[in-house]
Amino acid sequence: MTMGRIIFYEDRNFQGRSYETSSDCSELTSYLSRCHSCRVESGCFMVYDRSNYMGNQYFVRRGEYSDCQRMMGMTDCIRSCRMIPMHRGSYRMRIYERENFGGQMSELNDDCDNFMDRYRMSDCQSCNVMDGHWLMYEQANYRGRMMYMRPGEYRSFRDMGFNNTRFMSMRRIMDTC
């Protein structure tokens, strides 16, 4: 299995000091005073504008990101990152209308560009990811703010810092990273 590799740079256009990693990093300021650009050599990562995988999150795959504020709409620099492991196999997620797995439930096995329409759900406030890694988006057609979902139970999106966010679409993170 190939591991991902990402290089962070203090300044835009890959300038200044750099830090390279192939794993999660909860606090990039331990290595760099700031981070305004990055280069993904391999794999997929989520980068966050706050420490400890908090704040706005952005999905990055192999490529160059010369100005993270301009390219991703970040209000600040990158502060933490999470490596997304490759997944081969099935994808399965249950989404629920209410917190704590309440209300209507629907099970997904593939990408969905608008689950409010497809499943006639009024909202999505919790989920259980059984297989695979997913991205949930606040707008239909995979647009707007996103949230990375790895296998596990997510009882309340509000408790995760998504207070007034309504998720409307989701897609699988495939091994094409």
Sine and cosine of phi, psi and omega as CSV:
sin_phi,cos_phi,sin_psi,cos_psi,sin_omega,cos_omega
0.00,0.00,0.77,-0.64,0.03,-1.00
-1.00,0.09,0.68,-0.74,0.02,-1.00
-1.00,0.00,0.42,-0.91,0.09,-1.00
-0.98,0.20,0.35,-0.94,0.05,-1.00
-0.57,-0.82,0.79,-0.61,-0.01,-1.00
-0.74,-0.67,0.60,-0.80,0.03,-1.00
-0.86,-0.50,0.81,-0.58,0.03,-1.00
-0.98,-0.22,0.57,-0.82,0.00,-1.00
-0.80,-0.60,0.59,-0.81,-0.02,-1.00
-0.89,0.45,-0.65,0.76,-0.11,-0.99
-0.93,-0.38,0.20,-0.98,0.07,-1.00
-0.89,0.46,0.34,-0.94,0.06,-1.00
0.85,0.52,0.57,0.82,0.13,-0.99
0.88,0.48,0.60,0.80,-0.01,-1.00
-0.96,-0.27,0.28,-0.96,0.05,-1.00
0.99,0.13,-0.13,-0.99,0.01,-1.00
-0.89,0.46,0.42,-0.91,-0.01,-1.00
-0.76,-0.65,0.34,-0.94,0.07,-1.00
-0.63,-0.78,0.76,-0.66,-0.03,-1.00
-0.92,-0.40,0.64,-0.77,0.04,-1.00
-0.51,-0.86,0.38,-0.93,0.11,-0.99
-0.84,-0.54,0.27,0.96,-0.05,-1.00
-0.61,-0.79,-0.05,-1.00,0.03,-1.00
-0.91,0.41,0.51,-0.86,0.07,-1.00
-0.61,-0.79,0.93,-0.36,-0.09,-1.00
-0.98,0.18,-0.27,0.96,-0.05,-1.00
-0.47,-0.88,1.00,-0.07,-0.02,-1.00
-0.92,0.38,-0.41,0.91,-0.01,-1.00
-0.93,0.36,-0.12,0.99,0.16,-0.99
-0.94,0.35,-0.37,0.93,-0.07,-1.00
-0.90,-0.43,-0.54,0.84,-0.04,-1.00
-0.73,-0.69,0.53,-0.85,0.01,-1.00
-0.94,0.34,-0.44,0.90,0.04,-1.00
-0.32,-0.95,0.16,-0.99,0.03,-1.00
-0.56,-0.83,0.92,-0.40,-0.05,-1.00
-0.89,-0.45,-0.07,1.00,0.07,-1.00
-0.47,-0.88,0.36,-0.93,0.03,-1.00
-0.45,-0.89,0.36,-0.93,0.04,-1.00
-0.76,-0.65,0.84,-0.54,0.04,-1.00
-1.00,-0.09,0.93,-0.37,-0.01,-1.00
-0.98,0.21,-0.62,0.79,0.03,-1.00
-0.33,-0.94,0.39,-0.92,0.04,-1.00
0.99,0.14,-0.18,-0.98,0.01,-1.00
-0.77,-0.64,0.55,-0.84,0.00,-1.00
-0.64,-0.77,0.41,-0.91,0.26,-0.96
-0.96,-0.28,0.72,-0.69,0.10,-0.99
-0.91,-0.42,0.55,-0.84,-0.12,-0.99
-0.80,-0.60,0.53,-0.85,0.00,-1.00
-1.00,-0.03,0.15,0.99,0.13,-0.99
-0.70,-0.71,0.36,-0.93,0.02,-1.00
-0.91,0.42,0.30,-0.95,0.08,-1.00
0.85,0.53,0.59,0.81,0.11,-0.99
0.88,0.48,0.59,0.80,-0.02,-1.00
-0.92,-0.40,0.16,-0.99,0.04,-1.00
0.99,0.14,-0.32,-0.95,0.02,-1.00
-0.93,0.37,0.62,-0.79,-0.03,-1.00
-0.82,-0.58,0.53,-0.85,-0.08,-1.00
-0.69,-0.72,0.67,-0.74,0.00,-1.00
-1.00,0.00,0.80,-0.60,0.06,-1.00
-0.79,-0.62,0.64,-0.77,0.06,-1.00
-0.80,-0.60,0.00,-1.00,-0.06,-1.00
-0.69,0.73,0.82,-0.57,-0.02,-1.00
0.44,-0.90,-0.05,-1.00,-0.03,-1.00
-0.91,-0.41,0.69,-0.72,-0.02,-1.00
-0.81,-0.59,1.00,0.03,-0.19,-0.98
-0.96,0.26,-0.38,0.93,0.00,-1.00
-0.53,-0.85,1.00,-0.05,-0.12,-0.99
-0.89,0.46,-0.57,0.82,0.01,-1.00
-0.91,0.42,-0.70,0.71,-0.03,-1.00
-0.97,0.26,-0.69,0.72,-0.11,-0.99
-0.96,0.28,-0.56,0.83,-0.07,-1.00
-0.95,-0.32,-0.15,0.99,-0.04,-1.00
0.97,0.24,0.37,0.93,0.01,-1.00
-0.92,0.39,0.61,-0.79,0.06,-1.00
-1.00,0.06,-0.30,0.95,-0.01,-1.00
-0.63,-0.77,-0.14,-0.99,0.00,-1.00
-1.00,0.07,0.13,-0.99,0.03,-1.00
-0.95,0.32,0.75,-0.67,-0.03,-1.00
-0.90,-0.44,-0.37,0.93,0.02,-1.00
-0.42,-0.91,0.29,-0.96,0.02,-1.00
-0.53,-0.85,0.44,-0.90,0.03,-1.00
-0.76,-0.65,0.80,-0.60,0.04,-1.00
-0.98,0.21,0.71,-0.71,0.03,-1.00
-0.99,-0.15,0.92,-0.40,-0.03,-1.00
-0.93,0.36,0.51,-0.86,0.06,-1.00
-0.92,0.39,0.61,-0.79,0.01,-1.00
-0.79,-0.61,0.81,-0.59,0.12,-0.99
-0.89,-0.46,0.76,-0.65,-0.03,-1.00
0.73,-0.68,-0.31,-0.95,-0.09,-1.00
-0.99,0.16,0.30,-0.95,0.06,-1.00
-0.85,-0.53,0.73,-0.69,-0.01,-1.00
-0.46,-0.89,0.78,-0.63,0.02,-1.00
-0.59,-0.81,0.65,-0.76,0.13,-0.99
-0.95,-0.32,0.78,-0.63,0.04,-1.00
-0.93,-0.37,0.56,-0.83,-0.08,-1.00
-0.79,-0.62,0.58,-0.81,0.00,-1.00
-0.90,0.44,-0.59,0.81,-0.11,-0.99
-0.87,-0.49,0.23,-0.97,0.08,-1.00
-0.89,0.46,0.34,-0.94,0.04,-1.00
0.82,0.57,0.59,0.80,0.08,-1.00
0.88,0.48,0.60,0.80,0.00,-1.00
-0.99,-0.14,0.22,-0.97,0.04,-1.00
0.96,0.26,-0.33,-0.94,-0.03,-1.00
-0.90,0.44,0.61,-0.79,0.03,-1.00
-0.85,-0.52,0.63,-0.78,0.11,-0.99
-0.70,-0.72,0.57,-0.82,0.01,-1.00
-0.94,-0.33,0.72,-0.70,-0.01,-1.00
-0.90,-0.44,0.59,-0.81,0.09,-1.00
-0.82,-0.57,-0.12,0.99,-0.01,-1.00
-0.55,-0.84,-0.01,-1.00,-0.02,-1.00
-0.88,0.47,0.48,-0.88,0.02,-1.00
-0.62,-0.79,0.90,-0.44,-0.08,-1.00
-0.98,0.18,-0.25,0.97,0.08,-1.00
-0.28,-0.96,1.00,0.00,-0.08,-1.00
-0.97,0.24,-0.29,0.96,0.09,-1.00
-0.90,0.44,-0.68,0.74,0.02,-1.00
-0.97,0.24,-0.72,0.70,-0.09,-1.00
-0.90,0.44,-0.68,0.73,-0.08,-1.00
-0.96,-0.28,0.08,1.00,0.02,-1.00
0.82,0.58,0.69,0.72,0.03,-1.00
-0.98,-0.18,0.59,-0.81,0.01,-1.00
-1.00,0.07,-0.38,0.93,-0.04,-1.00
-0.29,-0.96,0.17,-0.98,0.10,-1.00
-0.62,-0.78,0.93,-0.38,-0.10,-1.00
-0.86,-0.51,-0.09,1.00,0.06,-1.00
-0.39,-0.92,0.30,-0.95,0.03,-1.00
-0.35,-0.94,0.27,-0.96,0.08,-1.00
-0.77,-0.64,0.91,-0.41,0.02,-1.00
-1.00,-0.06,0.93,-0.37,-0.01,-1.00
-1.00,0.02,-0.66,0.75,-0.06,-1.00
-0.63,-0.78,0.66,-0.75,0.10,-0.99
1.00,0.06,0.06,-1.00,0.02,-1.00
-0.88,-0.48,0.67,-0.75,-0.15,-0.99
-0.75,-0.67,0.37,-0.93,0.21,-0.98
-0.88,-0.47,0.78,-0.63,0.10,-1.00
-0.96,-0.28,0.65,-0.76,-0.05,-1.00
-0.87,-0.50,0.55,-0.84,-0.03,-1.00
-0.97,0.24,-0.27,0.96,0.03,-1.00
-0.85,-0.53,0.33,-0.94,0.07,-1.00
-0.90,0.44,0.31,-0.95,0.05,-1.00
0.87,0.49,0.55,0.83,0.14,-0.99
0.87,0.50,0.75,0.66,-0.02,-1.00
-0.81,-0.59,0.30,-0.95,0.05,-1.00
1.00,0.07,-0.21,-0.98,0.00,-1.00
-0.87,0.50,0.50,-0.87,-0.03,-1.00
-0.79,-0.61,0.31,-0.95,0.06,-1.00
-0.68,-0.74,0.76,-0.65,0.02,-1.00
-0.99,0.12,0.78,-0.62,-0.01,-1.00
-0.85,-0.53,0.90,-0.43,0.08,-1.00
-0.96,-0.27,0.18,-0.98,-0.06,-1.00
-0.80,0.61,0.74,-0.67,-0.01,-1.00
0.46,-0.89,0.05,-1.00,0.02,-1.00
-0.98,-0.18,0.73,-0.68,0.03,-1.00
-0.85,-0.53,1.00,-0.10,-0.13,-0.99
-0.98,0.22,-0.41,0.91,-0.04,-1.00
-0.41,-0.91,0.92,-0.38,0.05,-1.00
-0.92,0.39,-0.53,0.85,0.02,-1.00
-0.88,0.48,-0.67,0.74,0.02,-1.00
-0.93,0.38,-0.30,0.96,0.02,-1.00
-1.00,-0.01,0.09,1.00,0.04,-1.00
0.99,-0.14,0.15,0.99,0.03,-1.00
-0.96,-0.27,0.93,0.38,-0.14,-0.99
-0.88,0.47,-0.81,0.58,-0.07,-1.00
-0.92,-0.39,0.54,0.84,-0.04,-1.00
-0.98,-0.20,0.74,-0.67,0.09,-1.00
-0.92,-0.39,0.88,-0.47,0.01,-1.00
-1.00,0.08,0.67,-0.74,-0.10,-1.00
-0.79,-0.62,-0.24,0.97,0.02,-1.00
-0.54,-0.84,0.35,-0.94,0.02,-1.00
-0.46,-0.89,0.48,-0.88,0.05,-1.00
-0.62,-0.79,0.45,-0.89,0.03,-1.00
-0.97,0.23,0.57,-0.82,0.13,-0.99
-1.00,-0.04,0.96,-0.27,-0.09,-1.00
-1.00,0.05,0.22,-0.98,-0.05,-1.00
-0.98,0.18,0.43,0.90,0.05,-1.00
-1.00,-0.07,0.24,0.97,-0.03,-1.00
-0.92,0.39,0.00,0.00,0.00,0.00
